[in-house]
Amino acid sequence: MDAKTKREMKDAIQAAREAINAGQYGDETLGAYTVEAGRASYGDGYFEIKVRFAKAGQSPEAEAFRQASEHFGLKAEDLGATFQSANKTFTITGLSPRSVKFPVLADNEDGRGYKFKASTVCRALGREVPDYLQ
């Protein structure tokens, strides 16, 4: 694939992601669901984007947070809580328990996802950090 075609494909993927994330998928019956565009791959003449439809707070990451948050010094009720980091506000959206260094998932005010150390989030929420996380 030549450089021009590759660039066009990447631009098309970005435009599709933006349309998906903006909810421009044409079916108003999905109002109770969030739509998220994930990883993309492409080849000659095609591209694929992983798309997830989930009810608010019902993602696998949110479920993992509810089940395993206490292992990271947090509480299940902290899902959806906001905290400050680097002068920005973040909302806790889930947990990636296999990610040892940065297991807590949070979105900033623009909806962009970030990963945080559990100890960082504990401190930001005013919680004592368990010894095993230090």
N, CA, C and O of each residue as an XYZ file, in Angstrom:
536
protein
N       0.856     -1.162      0.000
C       0.000      0.000      0.000
C       0.909      1.233      0.000
O       1.829      1.341      0.810
N       0.634      2.151     -0.916
C       1.483      3.344     -0.994
C       1.136      4.325      0.122
O       0.096      4.200      0.769
N       2.011      5.296      0.341
C       1.874      6.233      1.462
C       0.574      7.040      1.379
O      -0.062      7.300      2.401
N       0.180      7.433      0.171
C      -1.041      8.235      0.012
C      -2.272      7.405      0.401
O      -3.143      7.893      1.121
N      -2.343      6.174     -0.064
C      -3.471      5.302      0.259
C      -3.515      5.013      1.756
O      -4.584      4.988      2.366
N      -2.331      4.795      2.340
C      -2.251      4.533      3.773
C      -2.784      5.729      4.568
O      -3.531      5.553      5.530
N      -2.401      6.937      4.169
C      -2.868      8.153      4.840
C      -4.382      8.306      4.701
O      -5.067      8.660      5.661
N      -4.903      8.033      3.492
C      -6.343      8.126      3.261
C      -7.092      7.122      4.144
O      -8.152      7.435      4.687
N      -6.537      5.920      4.283
C      -7.162      4.892      5.105
C      -7.173      5.333      6.574
O      -8.185      5.180      7.257
N      -6.066      5.874      7.056
C      -6.012      6.346      8.440
C      -6.998      7.496      8.664
O      -7.630      7.567      9.718
N      -7.134      8.392      7.687
C      -8.099      9.490      7.802
C      -9.533      8.957      7.843
O     -10.361      9.459      8.603
N      -9.824      7.943      7.028
C     -11.163      7.348      7.013
C     -11.466      6.673      8.347
O     -12.581      6.772      8.860
N     -10.472      5.988      8.906
C     -10.649      5.347     10.211
C     -10.947      6.395     11.275
O     -11.860      6.220     12.081
N     -10.186      7.480     11.281
C     -10.395      8.540     12.268
C     -11.784      9.154     12.127
O     -12.452      9.409     13.129
N     -12.225      9.395     10.889
C     -13.557      9.963     10.664
C     -14.642      9.003     11.147
O     -15.633      9.431     11.741
N     -14.456      7.709     10.894
C     -15.437      6.711     11.346
C     -15.472      6.642     12.865
O     -16.550      6.575     13.455
N     -14.312      6.659     13.501
C     -14.258      6.649     14.971
C     -15.001      7.846     15.548
O     -15.784      7.710     16.488
N     -14.745      9.030     14.970
C     -15.397     10.240     15.468
C     -16.907     10.156     15.310
O     -17.647     10.564     16.206
N     -17.374      9.628     14.176
C     -18.815      9.489     13.949
C     -19.419      8.496     14.947
O     -20.495      8.735     15.494
N     -18.725      7.393     15.177
C     -19.220      6.394     16.126
C     -19.267      6.981     17.525
O     -20.275      6.855     18.221
N     -18.180      7.623     17.938
C     -18.120      8.183     19.295
C     -19.089      9.339     19.486
O     -19.501      9.615     20.613
N     -19.460     10.017     18.413
C     -20.422     11.117     18.505
C     -21.862     10.604     18.487
O     -22.805     11.383     18.628
N     -22.026      9.287     18.311
C     -23.365      8.710     18.305
C     -24.077      8.845     16.979
O     -25.302      8.734     16.929
N     -23.347      9.082     15.902
C     -23.960      9.247     14.586
C     -24.058      7.899     13.871
O     -23.494      7.706     12.794
N     -24.782      6.981     14.493
C     -24.890      5.649     13.930
C     -26.288      5.381     13.395
O     -26.573      4.279     12.926
N     -27.161      6.380     13.463
C     -28.424      6.327     12.758
C     -29.570      5.591     13.425
O     -30.657      5.566     12.848
N     -29.412      4.991     14.593
C     -30.494      4.255     15.230
C     -30.812      4.879     16.579
O     -30.084      4.667     17.548
N     -31.861      5.623     16.647
C     -32.209      6.335     17.881
C     -32.656      5.382     18.991
O     -32.743      5.800     20.145
N     -32.941      4.117     18.680
C     -33.366      3.176     19.710
C     -32.213      2.796     20.624
O     -32.435      2.094     21.611
N     -31.012      3.221     20.341
C     -29.848      2.874     21.152
C     -29.552      3.916     22.221
O     -28.458      3.921     22.786
N     -30.493      4.790     22.507
C     -30.264      5.883     23.430
C     -29.774      5.489     24.809
O     -29.054      6.264     25.438
N     -30.137      4.309     25.307
C     -29.710      3.868     26.636
C     -28.295      3.305     26.621
O     -27.753      2.962     27.672
N     -27.700      3.208     25.452
C     -26.376      2.606     25.318
C     -25.325      3.644     24.964
O     -25.605      4.634     24.288
N     -24.129      3.399     25.429
C     -23.002      4.199     24.971
C     -22.347      3.441     23.824
O     -22.401      2.212     23.767
N     -21.742      4.168     22.933
C     -21.091      3.571     21.777
C     -19.643      4.007     21.806
O     -19.351      5.195     21.939
N     -18.737      3.059     21.684
C     -17.312      3.367     21.758
C     -16.569      2.683     20.619
O     -16.689      1.475     20.418
N     -15.803      3.471     19.880
C     -14.963      2.924     18.826
C     -13.621      2.546     19.429
O     -13.002      3.339     20.138
N     -13.180      1.337     19.144
C     -11.928      0.846     19.711
C     -10.822      0.729     18.678
O     -10.690      1.560     17.780
N     -10.047     -0.307     18.826
C      -8.906     -0.535     17.948
C      -9.334     -0.681     16.496
O     -10.447     -1.115     16.198
N      -8.431     -0.311     15.604
C      -8.708     -0.413     14.175
C      -7.553     -1.123     13.480
O      -6.404     -1.065     13.919
N      -7.888     -1.787     12.395
C      -6.870     -2.380     11.526
C      -7.308     -2.133     10.092
O      -8.482     -1.875      9.828
N      -6.375     -2.211      9.185
C      -6.727     -1.965      7.791
C      -5.795     -2.737      6.862
O      -4.718     -3.192      7.248
N      -6.252     -2.862      5.643
C      -5.477     -3.501      4.588
C      -5.855     -2.852      3.276
O      -6.469     -1.785      3.270
N      -5.504     -3.469      2.171
C      -5.841     -2.907      0.857
C      -7.349     -2.842      0.669
O      -8.009     -3.873      0.535
N      -7.883     -1.649      0.659
C      -9.285     -1.438      0.348
C     -10.284     -1.701      1.459
O     -11.486     -1.721      1.192
N      -9.846     -1.901      2.687
C     -10.799     -2.114      3.776
C     -10.201     -1.637      5.091
O      -8.987     -1.474      5.218
N     -11.075     -1.419      6.065
C     -10.627     -1.233      7.444
C     -11.694     -1.787      8.363
O     -12.868     -1.868      8.003
N     -11.264     -2.170      9.565
C     -12.157     -2.707     10.585
C     -11.960     -1.908     11.857
O     -10.839     -1.545     12.213
N     -13.056     -1.641     12.532
C     -13.010     -0.946     13.813
C     -13.833     -1.758     14.806
O     -14.966     -2.145     14.520
N     -13.251     -2.011     15.974
C     -13.997     -2.678     17.029
C     -14.947     -1.640     17.630
O     -14.523     -0.547     18.005
N     -16.219     -1.986     17.718
C     -17.224     -1.084     18.267
C     -17.922     -1.799     19.422
O     -18.340     -2.950     19.297
N     -18.040     -1.089     20.554
C     -18.707     -1.661     21.723
C     -19.957     -0.843     22.027
O     -19.910      0.386     22.078
N     -21.070     -1.537     22.228
C     -22.308     -0.929     22.669
C     -22.556     -1.443     24.081
O     -22.581     -2.654     24.301
N     -22.739     -0.552     25.028
C     -22.959     -0.984     26.410
C     -23.873      0.009     27.124
O     -23.838      1.211     26.860
N     -24.680     -0.513     28.019
C     -25.456      0.373     28.873
C     -24.477      1.091     29.790
O     -23.434      0.542     30.143
N     -24.810      2.300     30.168
C     -23.921      3.094     31.021
C     -23.540      2.306     32.265
O     -24.405      1.784     32.968
N     -22.248      2.222     32.532
C     -21.751      1.530     33.703
C     -21.758      0.018     33.590
O     -21.556     -0.667     34.592
N     -21.986     -0.525     32.402
C     -22.089     -1.963     32.225
C     -20.965     -2.557     31.382
O     -21.111     -3.673     30.883
N     -19.877     -1.870     31.210
C     -18.766     -2.398     30.428
C     -18.039     -3.477     31.227
O     -18.184     -3.535     32.448
N     -17.268     -4.325     30.571
C     -16.467     -5.314     31.303
C     -15.522     -4.664     32.309
O     -15.267     -5.219     33.377
N     -15.003     -3.487     31.964
C     -14.095     -2.780     32.861
C     -14.825     -2.265     34.103
O     -14.271     -2.281     35.202
N     -16.073     -1.808     33.925
C     -16.873     -1.347     35.064
C     -17.211     -2.530     35.970
O     -17.169     -2.412     37.195
N     -17.542     -3.656     35.372
C     -17.836     -4.852     36.161
C     -16.591     -5.305     36.923
O     -16.686     -5.702     38.084
N     -15.428     -5.249     36.278
C     -14.169     -5.608     36.948
C     -13.919     -4.676     38.126
O     -13.440     -5.116     39.171
N     -14.240     -3.386     37.969
C     -14.067     -2.435     39.072
C     -14.951     -2.815     40.246
O     -14.493     -2.832     41.388
N     -16.224     -3.123     39.973
C     -17.143     -3.485     41.053
C     -16.657     -4.733     41.798
O     -16.827     -4.836     43.013
N     -16.058     -5.673     41.074
C     -15.638     -6.933     41.678
C     -14.277     -6.866     42.370
O     -14.068     -7.543     43.377
N     -13.351     -6.062     41.848
C     -11.965     -6.125     42.340
C     -11.432     -4.822     42.916
O     -10.254     -4.758     43.266
N     -12.239     -3.797     43.029
C     -11.743     -2.491     43.474
C     -11.076     -2.541     44.848
O     -10.105     -1.825     45.088
N     -11.581     -3.369     45.741
C     -11.032     -3.416     47.099
C      -9.604     -3.942     47.121
O      -8.853     -3.640     48.049
N      -9.222     -4.713     46.129
C      -7.837     -5.193     46.031
C      -6.876     -4.057     45.667
O      -5.658     -4.203     45.763
N      -7.447     -2.930     45.249
C      -6.640     -1.789     44.834
C      -6.844     -0.589     45.754
O      -6.530      0.542     45.385
N      -7.374     -0.839     46.956
C      -7.558      0.230     47.927
C      -8.750      1.123     47.655
O      -8.868      2.198     48.243
N      -9.638      0.693     46.769
C     -10.809      1.488     46.403
C     -12.074      0.753     46.820
O     -12.010     -0.354     47.355
N     -13.230      1.373     46.571
C     -14.518      0.766     46.902
C     -15.353      0.693     45.638
O     -15.182      1.501     44.725
N     -16.254     -0.272     45.582
C     -17.129     -0.423     44.414
C     -17.891      0.875     44.126
O     -18.147      1.212     42.970
N     -18.252      1.600     45.201
C     -18.997      2.859     45.036
C     -18.164      3.953     44.368
O     -18.711      4.973     43.948
N     -16.850      3.754     44.267
C     -15.997      4.758     43.633
C     -16.157      4.790     42.113
O     -15.701      5.733     41.466
N     -16.791      3.782     41.541
C     -17.058      3.797     40.100
C     -17.916      5.011     39.788
O     -18.992      5.173     40.364
N     -17.461      5.854     38.895
C     -18.166      7.093     38.558
C     -17.727      8.292     39.371
O     -18.137      9.417     39.086
N     -16.890      8.067     40.389
C     -16.387      9.182     41.204
C     -15.410     10.020     40.390
O     -14.760      9.525     39.470
N     -15.321     11.286     40.742
C     -14.372     12.170     40.060
C     -13.205     12.475     40.985
O     -13.336     12.476     42.209
N     -12.065     12.732     40.365
C     -10.871     13.117     41.112
C     -10.030     14.039     40.248
O     -10.209     14.118     39.033
N      -9.107     14.737     40.903
C      -8.225     15.681     40.220
C      -6.833     15.080     40.061
O      -6.309     14.446     40.977
N      -6.247     15.285     38.900
C      -4.861     14.895     38.652
C      -4.312     15.842     37.597
O      -4.937     16.059     36.559
N      -3.143     16.402     37.869
C      -2.507     17.361     36.945
C      -3.473     18.488     36.564
O      -3.538     18.889     35.402
N      -4.215     18.990     37.540
C      -5.158     20.098     37.353
C      -6.278     19.782     36.373
O      -6.858     20.692     35.780
N      -6.588     18.500     36.197
C      -7.687     18.084     35.339
C      -8.610     17.182     36.138
O      -8.182     16.527     37.088
N      -9.883     17.152     35.746
C     -10.870     16.312     36.408
C     -11.053     15.021     35.620
O     -11.186     15.036     34.396
N     -11.058     13.908     36.342
C     -11.236     12.586     35.739
C     -12.375     11.868     36.440
O     -12.632     12.089     37.623
N     -13.057     11.003     35.693
C     -14.139     10.179     36.227
C     -13.729      8.716     36.107
O     -13.335      8.262     35.033
N     -13.821      7.987     37.202
C     -13.446      6.571     37.204
C     -14.466      5.782     36.392
O     -15.668      5.850     36.651
N     -13.971      5.030     35.400
C     -14.846      4.278     34.501
C     -14.673      2.771     34.603
O     -15.524      2.021     34.125
N     -13.586      2.314     35.218
C     -13.402      0.873     35.300
C     -12.040      0.483     35.823
O     -11.279      1.301     36.341
N     -11.761     -0.803     35.669
C     -10.527     -1.377     36.186
C     -10.013     -2.418     35.199
O     -10.776     -3.198     34.630
N      -8.724     -2.404     35.018
C      -8.054     -3.420     34.208
C      -7.124     -4.185     35.150
O      -5.941     -3.859     35.247
N      -7.650     -5.205     35.848
C      -6.884     -5.875     36.897
C      -5.559     -6.485     36.424
O      -4.628     -6.622     37.217
N      -5.468     -6.846     35.161
C      -4.219     -7.426     34.651
C      -3.129     -6.380     34.471
O      -1.952     -6.724     34.360
N      -3.503     -5.129     34.441
C      -2.525     -4.054     34.303
C      -1.982     -3.727     35.695
O      -2.624     -3.017     36.468
N      -0.823     -4.239     35.999
C      -0.269     -4.115     37.345
C       0.065     -2.671     37.696
O      -0.260     -2.217     38.793
N       0.706     -1.946     36.793
C       1.139     -0.582     37.111
C       0.012      0.451     37.046
O      -0.049      1.343     37.892
N      -0.877      0.346     36.059
C      -1.907      1.362     35.840
C      -3.285      0.696     35.663
O      -3.830      0.687     34.559
N      -3.837      0.148     36.735
C      -5.085     -0.613     36.596
C      -6.373      0.210     36.563
O      -7.388     -0.275     36.061
N      -6.362      1.428     37.078
C      -7.595      2.211     37.182
C      -7.815      2.990     35.889
O      -6.929      3.707     35.422
N      -8.992      2.841     35.325
C      -9.354      3.519     34.082
C     -10.240      4.711     34.406
O     -11.156      4.613     35.221
N      -9.959      5.832     33.763
C     -10.744      7.045     33.994
C     -10.774      7.882     32.729
O      -9.841      7.849     31.926
N     -11.846      8.627     32.558
C     -11.989      9.532     31.422
C     -11.824     10.959     31.901
O     -12.231     11.306     33.009
N     -11.219     11.790     31.051
C     -11.145     13.213     31.388
C     -12.455     13.887     30.956
O     -13.381     13.217     30.497
N     -12.523     15.189     31.102
C     -13.757     15.919     30.797
C     -14.130     15.845     29.323
O     -15.295     16.036     28.971
N     -13.153     15.570     28.453
C     -13.408     15.455     27.018
C     -13.798     14.039     26.611
O     -14.080     13.782     25.441
N     -13.814     13.113     27.585
C     -14.164     11.736     27.291
C     -12.999     10.855     26.877
O     -13.187      9.687     26.537
N     -11.804     11.409     26.904
C     -10.623     10.630     26.532
C     -10.201      9.749     27.708
O     -10.153     10.214     28.847
N      -9.897      8.486     27.437
C      -9.561      7.543     28.481
C      -8.096      7.579     28.896
O      -7.204      7.766     28.069
N      -7.867      7.397     30.187
C      -6.515      7.360     30.754
C      -6.416      6.216     31.739
O      -7.429      5.722     32.236
N      -5.188      5.794     32.022
C      -4.916      4.756     33.007
C      -4.124      5.379     34.149
O      -3.240      6.207     33.926
N      -4.452      4.972     35.382
C      -3.797      5.531     36.560
C      -3.318      4.427     37.489
O      -3.866      3.325     37.510
N      -2.286      4.748     38.254
C      -1.875      3.878     39.346
C      -2.978      3.920     40.396
O      -3.587      4.966     40.621
N      -3.232      2.786     41.034
C      -4.248      2.739     42.084
C      -3.874      3.675     43.223
O      -4.745      4.329     43.796
N      -2.588      3.748     43.560
C      -2.157      4.621     44.653
C      -2.447      6.093     44.339
O      -2.810      6.856     45.235
N      -2.291      6.488     43.094
C      -2.574      7.868     42.690
C      -4.050      8.195     42.895
O      -4.392      9.265     43.399
N      -4.917      7.273     42.505
C      -6.356      7.492     42.638
C      -6.771      7.478     44.112
O      -7.596      8.288     44.533
N      -6.206      6.568     44.884
C      -6.500      6.539     46.327
C      -6.181      7.889     46.950
O      -7.006      8.457     47.665
N      -5.000      8.399     46.683
C      -4.595      9.698     47.251
C      -5.529     10.813     46.785
O      -5.933     11.666     47.575
N      -5.869     10.798     45.488
C      -6.729     11.849     44.934
C      -8.127     11.811     45.549
O      -8.795     12.841     45.645
N      -8.564     10.629     45.965
C      -9.877     10.501     46.607
C      -9.802     10.695     48.117
O     -10.809     10.584     48.816
N      -8.583     10.989     48.623
C      -8.411     11.214     50.055
C      -8.379      9.942     50.870
O      -8.664      9.952     52.068
N      -8.028      8.839     50.216
C      -7.963      7.540     50.893
C      -6.541      7.222     51.282
O      -5.586      7.693     50.665
N      -6.416      6.413     52.320
C      -5.102      5.902     52.716
C      -4.703      4.840     51.693
O      -5.522      4.009     51.302
N      -3.442      4.872     51.264
C      -2.945      3.902     50.289
C      -2.468      2.671     51.043
O      -1.613      2.778     51.922
N      -3.017      1.489     50.709
C      -2.565      0.262     51.380
C      -1.062      0.050     51.185
O      -0.513      0.412     50.144
N      -0.410     -0.527     52.170
C       1.040     -0.747     52.114
C       1.463     -1.502     50.861
O       2.495     -1.184     50.270
N       0.683     -2.494     50.448
C       1.072     -3.306     49.297
C       1.006     -2.568     47.969
O       1.478     -3.079     46.953
N       0.419     -1.361     47.964
C       0.391     -0.552     46.744
C       1.484      0.493     46.686
O       1.650      1.172     45.673
N       2.234      0.626     47.774
C       3.265      1.668     47.805
C       4.589      1.181     47.260
O       5.557      1.940     47.219
